[in-house]
Amino acid sequence: MKDTNIQLTSTISQDNKLTLALKDIEMPQPSANEVVIRIEAAPLNPSDLAVLFSAADMTTAAESGSKQSPVITADVPAKFMPAVKTRVGKATPVGNEGAGTVVAAGSSPAAQALMGKTVAVIGGGTYRQFICANVQSCLELKQGTTAKEGASSFINPLTALAMVETMRAEGHKAIIHAAAASNLGQMLNRICIADGVDLINIVRKAEQETLLRDMGAKYVVNSSSDTFLADLTAAIIETGATIAFDPIGGGQLTSDILNCMEVAAARDMTEHSVYGSDIFKQVYIYGALDRRPITLNRNFGFAWGINGFLLFNALGKLGTKTVIAMRQRVAEEISTTFASHYTHEVSLAEVLKLQSIASYSKQATGEKYLITPQG
């Protein structure tokens, strides 16, 4: 095993500066129930960008350092400094998940059983060459599964599965999903087809409609279409969908979804009520692709809820037995149902290039970056 280890960190200083850099750190030594993983692939998820850039204004970003060890600096607007005060002066490791080979293991039987295996790992700081992790944070991948195939085994697959399990737990029978052409959206589509769950996919481009329909999606509506609200309402009437998951967040899409749900529910009302229908309508917001405020046009009665949806909170509500089954399903179907497709592969150093940052920070649908720390 190597004697050196490199880690990507994000630091905010007291003088309102963000610094992204590669740090030389010690090789980890596993305790009894831990393993050391040589990280060979790690995805760049939207949640990783939130840690990487924090509240910095990346239009002010500047590149320095060397080719092998670049440094990015950017200004953090003063108004945001109070919100990030707990980060000031701390070199924060970046990366929520990844995959690679176990190269050292602690003394426990569970740790020893993973020695030499390819595993996925979650827990933070995966944008490094070697990471030490508790065995509970690892998912052993099927023999023959590559680290690239298993790199995105947690965030997107478990989020998509948690959406379906949340739907079931809360008594809904069909789902609406926005930004549905994303990697996560495609996974959710495959899950719902396999499980016989009706899914209404909201996209914003004609080619995204075609993509999902070619994947077998039955209900696809285009938010850019002049008939969007009518199309969405018709799909809700047909499926009975009363729960939605929205990664966009800002603007009025959440309001539009609730209004269409209400129109669908009110069709069967025989008496007028100033309080609207009594059918409960739920929208979960799990992202912030649109940073604007959420606009609500209150035409959807009083039986509704809008909540944040965070994977780890959702898993806590679903319970250990369900989560274990979810993880096992991901391992079994990582190259099919939960397959991720990457359009760019970059080294740790290449992550810290202004050209790369300009591309992956767009979070464009159909473009996904994979980091290869050993490159």
C-alpha positions in Angstrom: 0.0 0.0 0.0 1.2 3.5 -0.8 2.7 5.8 1.9 1.0 8.9 0.6 -2.6 10.0 0.4 -4.2 13.0 -1.4 -7.5 14.6 -0.4 -9.6 17.4 -2.0 -10.7 20.0 0.6 -12.9 23.1 0.7 -12.0 25.9 3.1 -13.6 29.2 4.0 -11.4 31.7 5.7 -12.3 34.6 8.0 -11.5 37.1 5.2 -14.4 35.8 3.0 -12.4 33.5 0.8 -13.1 30.0 -0.4 -10.1 27.9 -1.2 -10.2 24.6 -3.0 -7.0 22.6 -2.9 -5.4 19.1 -2.8 -3.9 18.2 0.6 -1.3 15.5 1.4 -2.7 13.5 4.3 -1.5 10.5 6.2 -2.5 7.0 5.2 -5.4 5.8 7.4 -5.0 2.9 9.8 -8.2 0.8 10.3 -9.6 0.0 13.8 -11.2 -3.4 14.4 -14.5 -2.7 12.5 -13.0 -0.5 9.8 -11.5 -1.0 6.3 -9.2 1.1 4.1 -10.6 1.6 0.6 -8.5 2.6 -2.4 -11.0 5.0 -4.0 -11.1 4.4 -7.8 -14.3 6.2 -8.7 -16.5 8.8 -7.1 -19.4 10.8 -8.6 -19.9 14.5 -8.6 -23.4 14.9 -7.2 -25.3 18.2 -6.7 -25.0 17.6 -2.9 -21.2 17.5 -3.4 -21.2 20.9 -5.1 -22.9 22.4 -2.1 -20.0 21.3 0.1 -17.4 22.1 -2.6 -18.5 25.7 -3.4 -20.6 26.5 -0.3 -21.8 30.1 -0.5 -19.0 31.3 -2.7 -19.6 33.4 -5.8 -17.9 31.2 -8.4 -18.0 33.9 -11.0 -15.0 35.4 -9.0 -13.1 32.1 -9.1 -9.4 32.2 -9.9 -6.9 29.4 -10.6 -3.4 29.2 -9.2 -0.9 26.5 -8.0 0.6 23.9 -10.3 -0.7 21.4 -12.9 -0.4 18.6 -10.4 -1.7 20.6 -7.4 -4.0 23.4 -8.6 -5.7 25.8 -6.2 -9.0 27.6 -6.8 -10.0 30.7 -4.8 -13.3 32.6 -4.9 -15.1 35.3 -2.9 -17.8 34.5 -0.4 -20.3 37.5 -0.2 -20.3 39.0 3.3 -24.0 38.5 3.7 -23.5 34.7 3.6 -20.7 34.5 6.1 -22.9 34.1 9.1 -24.6 31.1 7.5 -21.2 29.3 7.1 -19.5 30.4 10.4 -19.1 26.8 11.5 -17.0 26.1 8.5 -14.6 29.0 8.8 -11.0 28.0 9.1 -11.7 24.3 8.7 -10.5 22.2 5.7 -13.7 20.4 4.8 -13.2 17.0 2.9 -15.5 16.8 -0.1 -17.3 13.8 -1.6 -20.3 11.9 -0.3 -19.8 8.5 -1.9 -17.5 6.4 -4.1 -16.2 2.9 -4.7 -12.9 1.0 -4.8 -10.9 -1.9 -3.5 -10.5 -2.8 0.2 -6.7 -2.8 0.7 -6.5 -3.1 4.5 -9.0 -4.3 7.1 -9.4 -4.3 10.9 -9.5 -7.4 13.0 -13.2 -8.0 13.2 -14.7 -10.8 11.1 -16.9 -8.3 9.2 -13.9 -6.2 8.3 -11.8 -9.2 7.3 -14.6 -10.5 5.1 -14.2 -7.4 2.9 -10.5 -7.6 2.3 -9.7 -7.4 -1.4 -13.4 -6.9 -2.3 -14.8 -4.1 -4.4 -17.1 -2.0 -2.3 -19.1 1.2 -2.4 -18.8 3.6 0.5 -20.8 6.5 1.9 -20.0 8.9 4.6 -18.1 11.9 3.4 -14.6 12.8 2.1 -14.5 10.3 -0.8 -12.6 12.7 -3.0 -9.3 11.3 -1.9 -7.1 8.3 -2.8 -7.6 6.2 0.3 -10.3 6.4 2.9 -11.0 4.6 6.2 -14.6 3.6 6.7 -16.7 1.6 9.1 -18.0 -1.6 7.6 -21.6 -0.4 8.1 -20.8 2.4 5.6 -19.7 -0.1 3.0 -21.8 -2.0 0.4 -20.1 -5.1 -1.0 -20.6 -5.2 -4.7 -21.3 -8.4 -6.7 -18.2 -10.1 -8.0 -17.3 -8.7 -11.4 -18.8 -5.2 -10.6 -16.3 -2.5 -11.3 -15.7 0.5 -9.1 -17.0 2.8 -11.9 -20.3 0.8 -12.0 -20.6 0.9 -8.2 -19.5 4.5 -7.6 -23.0 5.9 -7.4 -24.5 3.1 -5.2 -25.9 5.3 -2.5 -27.2 8.8 -3.1 -29.2 8.4 -6.3 -30.3 4.7 -6.0 -31.3 5.0 -2.3 -33.0 8.3 -2.9 -35.1 6.9 -5.8 -36.0 3.8 -3.7 -36.8 6.0 -0.7 -39.3 7.9 -2.8 -41.1 4.8 -3.7 -41.0 3.5 -0.1 -42.2 6.9 1.2 -45.1 6.8 -1.2 -46.1 3.4 0.1 -45.6 4.3 3.8 -47.7 7.5 3.5 -50.6 5.8 1.6 -50.2 7.3 -1.9 -50.5 5.2 -5.0 -48.6 7.1 -7.7 -45.7 9.5 -8.0 -44.9 12.8 -9.8 -41.2 13.5 -10.4 -39.7 16.7 -11.7 -36.5 17.0 -13.7 -37.2 13.4 -14.6 -34.6 12.9 -17.3 -31.8 13.1 -14.7 -29.7 10.0 -13.7 -31.9 9.7 -10.6 -35.1 10.2 -12.7 -34.1 7.4 -15.0 -33.5 5.1 -12.1 -36.9 6.0 -10.6 -38.5 5.3 -13.9 -36.9 1.8 -14.1 -37.9 1.1 -10.4 -41.5 2.1 -11.0 -41.8 0.1 -14.2 -40.4 -3.0 -12.4 -42.6 -2.5 -9.3 -45.8 -1.6 -11.2 -46.0 2.0 -9.8 -47.5 4.7 -11.9 -45.0 7.6 -12.4 -45.6 11.0 -14.0 -42.4 12.3 -15.4 -42.0 16.1 -15.7 -39.3 17.2 -18.2 -38.7 20.5 -20.0 -37.3 19.4 -23.4 -38.7 17.3 -26.3 -35.6 15.2 -26.4 -36.1 14.3 -22.8 -39.6 13.2 -23.5 -38.3 10.9 -26.2 -35.6 9.6 -23.9 -38.0 8.6 -21.2 -40.6 7.2 -23.5 -38.0 5.1 -25.2 -37.2 3.7 -21.7 -40.8 2.7 -21.3 -42.2 5.6 -19.4 -46.0 5.9 -19.9 -46.6 9.4 -18.5 -44.3 12.2 -19.6 -45.3 15.8 -19.6 -43.3 18.8 -20.8 -43.2 21.9 -18.5 -42.3 24.0 -21.6 -45.4 23.0 -23.5 -48.4 25.4 -23.8 -50.6 22.4 -22.6 -48.4 21.5 -19.6 -51.0 22.1 -16.9 -53.7 20.3 -18.8 -51.4 17.4 -19.6 -50.3 17.2 -16.0 -53.9 17.3 -14.7 -54.9 14.5 -17.2 -52.1 12.3 -16.0 -53.0 12.9 -12.4 -56.6 12.0 -13.1 -55.5 8.8 -14.7 -53.0 7.7 -12.1 -54.4 9.3 -8.9 -51.0 10.7 -8.0 -51.0 12.7 -4.8 -47.3 12.8 -3.9 -44.5 14.6 -5.9 -40.7 14.9 -5.6 -39.2 18.1 -6.9 -35.4 18.8 -7.2 -36.0 22.2 -8.7 -37.3 24.0 -5.7 -37.6 27.6 -6.8 -40.3 29.2 -8.9 -43.9 28.0 -9.2 -43.6 24.3 -10.2 -44.5 23.1 -6.7 -47.6 25.4 -6.9 -48.5 24.1 -10.3 -48.3 20.5 -9.2 -50.5 21.1 -6.1 -53.0 23.0 -8.2 -53.2 20.2 -10.8 -53.7 17.7 -8.0 -56.5 19.8 -6.6 -58.2 20.1 -10.0 -58.1 16.3 -10.3 -59.4 15.8 -6.8 -62.2 18.3 -7.2 -63.7 16.5 -10.2 -65.5 14.1 -7.8 -66.7 16.7 -5.4 -70.5 17.0 -5.3 -70.7 20.0 -2.9 -68.7 23.2 -3.0 -66.2 23.9 -0.1 -64.3 27.0 0.4 -61.6 24.8 1.9 -61.2 22.7 -1.3 -61.0 18.9 -1.5 -60.2 16.8 1.5 -57.7 14.7 -0.4 -54.2 15.3 1.0 -51.6 16.4 -1.5 -47.9 16.2 -0.7 -44.8 17.8 -2.5 -41.3 17.0 -1.3 -38.5 19.3 -2.4 -35.1 17.5 -2.4 -33.0 20.0 -4.4 -32.4 23.6 -5.4 -31.7 23.6 -9.1 -33.7 26.9 -9.1 -32.4 29.2 -6.3 -35.4 31.6 -6.5 -38.1 31.7 -3.8 -40.9 29.1 -4.0 -44.0 30.9 -5.3 -47.4 29.5 -4.2 -50.6 30.5 -5.8 -53.1 29.2 -3.3 -55.8 27.5 -5.4 -55.3 24.1 -3.9 -57.4 24.2 -0.7 -56.1 23.3 2.7 -55.3 19.6 2.5 -51.6 19.8 1.4 -48.1 19.7 2.6 -44.7 20.9 1.4 -41.6 19.4 3.0 -37.9 19.0 2.5 -36.8 15.5 1.5 -33.3 14.5 2.7 -32.1 10.9 2.1 -30.7 10.2 5.5 -33.9 11.5 7.3 -36.0 9.5 4.9 -34.0 6.3 5.6 -34.4 6.9 9.4 -38.2 7.0 9.0 -38.3 3.8 6.8 -36.6 1.6 9.4 -33.6 -0.8 9.4 -35.3 -3.8 7.7 -36.5 -1.7 4.8 -33.1 0.0 4.4 -31.2 -3.3 4.4 -33.5 -4.6 1.7 -33.0 -1.4 -0.3 -29.2 -1.7 -0.1 -29.3 -5.4 -1.2 -31.4 -4.5 -4.2 -29.0 -1.8 -5.2 -26.1 -4.3 -5.0 -28.0 -6.9 -7.1 -29.1 -4.4 -9.8 -26.3 -1.9 -9.9 -25.6 -2.5 -13.6 -29.2 -2.5 -14.6 -31.9 -0.7 -12.6 -29.4 1.5 -10.8 -26.9 2.0 -13.6 -25.3 5.4 -13.8 -23.9 6.9 -17.0 -21.0 9.4 -17.0 -20.2 11.9 -19.7 -16.9 13.0 -18.3 -14.1 11.4 -16.2 -11.6 13.7 -14.4 -8.8 13.3 -11.9 -8.7 15.1 -8.6 -6.5 17.8 -10.1 -8.8 18.2 -13.1 -11.7 18.9 -10.7 -9.9 22.1 -9.7 -9.7 23.5 -13.2 -11.8 26.6 -14.1 -12.9 24.9 -17.4 -14.1 21.8 -15.5 -15.9 23.9 -12.9 -17.7 25.9 -15.5 -19.0 22.7 -17.0 -20.0 20.6 -14.0 -21.4 23.5 -12.0 -24.2 23.8 -14.6 -25.7 20.5 -13.3 -27.0 20.0 -16.8 -29.4 17.1 -17.4 -27.6 14.3 -19.2 -24.1 15.3 -18.1 -22.5 13.6 -15.1 -18.9 13.7 -13.9 -17.0 10.9 -12.4 -13.8 11.5 -10.4 -11.0 9.0 -10.6 -8.7 9.8 -7.7 -6.0 7.3 -8.7 -5.7 9.0 -12.1 
